[in-house]
């Protein structure tokens, strides 16, 4: 969706540039070089609030800052980034579109980014473990269980295999997952109780309340009662995401919930 919108904005700007009459006898203008495009990307006090500025007033264009796009000459945006990454400016010139990448280094996520801040500890990295409650005395384990087909009903437990089958039922009950930000790379790690980490990535959509995990997995993600194709998708609904609680949901034959707390 972002790429479609970016293409549309570039096309609109290019359309304006093409409105001037051209003498067909003349050759096309020489394409502007990247070095001729003067743009800057400046973090405010090293933070994740950055100023995008096109200093070439005669040249229009579109910014792609990896988490959104803008066609403004000067704009200020907040990004979920810690470290060094590239912001791209697509300049619309008489000779065609010219791409210029600008490297920027962000020291810390001073400004909260909803979802990213809570999940990653403001970009520094955050480790999550199962939020366990002891079985017995009418309690369920309440950290990986079957429930209603509704992400909002995470406290309605239909069946808790950990309590039903014994406290050691879950293979990954003492494992962890960790979310980090490295530049513009969103890193997800599965950390087993013993053995090597499995490193992948994640995507976060706070509008749709979706978390997607790629090339790694969460604890006990493939219970025998779940659908393999759903488990393999790595796409979870977010029931709860705040500093002290993360609850994920997938719809299989019933709802499945995973409940976490920070380590």
Secondary structure as the mmCIF struct_conf table of DSSP 4:
data_model
#
loop_
_struct_conf.conf_type_id
_struct_conf.id
_struct_conf.beg_label_comp_id
_struct_conf.beg_label_asym_id
_struct_conf.beg_label_seq_id
_struct_conf.end_label_comp_id
_struct_conf.end_label_asym_id
_struct_conf.end_label_seq_id
HELX_RH_AL_P HELX_RH_AL_P1 UNK A 2 UNK A 17
TURN_TY1_P TURN_TY1_P1 UNK A 18 UNK A 19
BEND BEND1 UNK A 20 UNK A 20
TURN_TY1_P TURN_TY1_P2 UNK A 24 UNK A 25
BEND BEND2 UNK A 26 UNK A 26
HELX_LH_PP_P HELX_LH_PP_P1 UNK A 27 UNK A 33
HELX_RH_3T_P HELX_RH_3T_P1 UNK A 34 UNK A 36
STRN STRN1 UNK A 39 UNK A 43
HELX_RH_3T_P HELX_RH_3T_P2 UNK A 44 UNK A 46
BEND BEND3 UNK A 47 UNK A 48
STRN STRN2 UNK A 49 UNK A 54
TURN_TY1_P TURN_TY1_P3 UNK A 57 UNK A 58
STRN STRN3 UNK A 60 UNK A 64
BEND BEND4 UNK A 66 UNK A 67
STRN STRN4 UNK A 69 UNK A 70
BEND BEND5 UNK A 73 UNK A 73
STRN STRN5 UNK A 74 UNK A 78
STRN STRN6 UNK A 82 UNK A 82
STRN STRN7 UNK A 83 UNK A 93
TURN_TY1_P TURN_TY1_P4 UNK A 94 UNK A 95
STRN STRN8 UNK A 96 UNK A 106
BEND BEND6 UNK A 111 UNK A 111
TURN_TY1_P TURN_TY1_P5 UNK A 114 UNK A 115
HELX_RH_AL_P HELX_RH_AL_P2 UNK A 116 UNK A 120
TURN_TY1_P TURN_TY1_P6 UNK A 121 UNK A 124
STRN STRN9 UNK A 126 UNK A 130
STRN STRN10 UNK A 136 UNK A 136
TURN_TY1_P TURN_TY1_P7 UNK A 137 UNK A 138
STRN STRN11 UNK A 139 UNK A 139
BEND BEND7 UNK A 143 UNK A 143
STRN STRN12 UNK A 144 UNK A 147
BEND BEND8 UNK A 149 UNK A 149
TURN_TY1_P TURN_TY1_P8 UNK A 151 UNK A 152
TURN_TY1_P TURN_TY1_P9 UNK A 154 UNK A 155
STRN STRN13 UNK A 157 UNK A 159
HELX_RH_AL_P HELX_RH_AL_P3 UNK A 161 UNK A 165
TURN_TY1_P TURN_TY1_P10 UNK A 167 UNK A 168
TURN_TY1_P TURN_TY1_P11 UNK A 171 UNK A 174
STRN STRN14 UNK A 176 UNK A 182
STRN STRN15 UNK A 183 UNK A 183
TURN_TY1_P TURN_TY1_P12 UNK A 184 UNK A 184
STRN STRN16 UNK A 185 UNK A 191
BEND BEND9 UNK A 193 UNK A 195
STRN STRN17 UNK A 198 UNK A 205
TURN_TY1_P TURN_TY1_P13 UNK A 206 UNK A 209
STRN STRN18 UNK A 210 UNK A 214
BEND BEND10 UNK A 215 UNK A 216
TURN_TY1_P TURN_TY1_P14 UNK A 219 UNK A 220
BEND BEND11 UNK A 222 UNK A 222
TURN_TY1_P TURN_TY1_P15 UNK A 224 UNK A 225
BEND BEND12 UNK A 226 UNK A 226
HELX_RH_AL_P HELX_RH_AL_P4 UNK A 228 UNK A 233
STRN STRN19 UNK A 235 UNK A 242
TURN_TY1_P TURN_TY1_P16 UNK A 243 UNK A 244
STRN STRN20 UNK A 245 UNK A 251
BEND BEND13 UNK A 252 UNK A 254
STRN STRN21 UNK A 255 UNK A 262
#
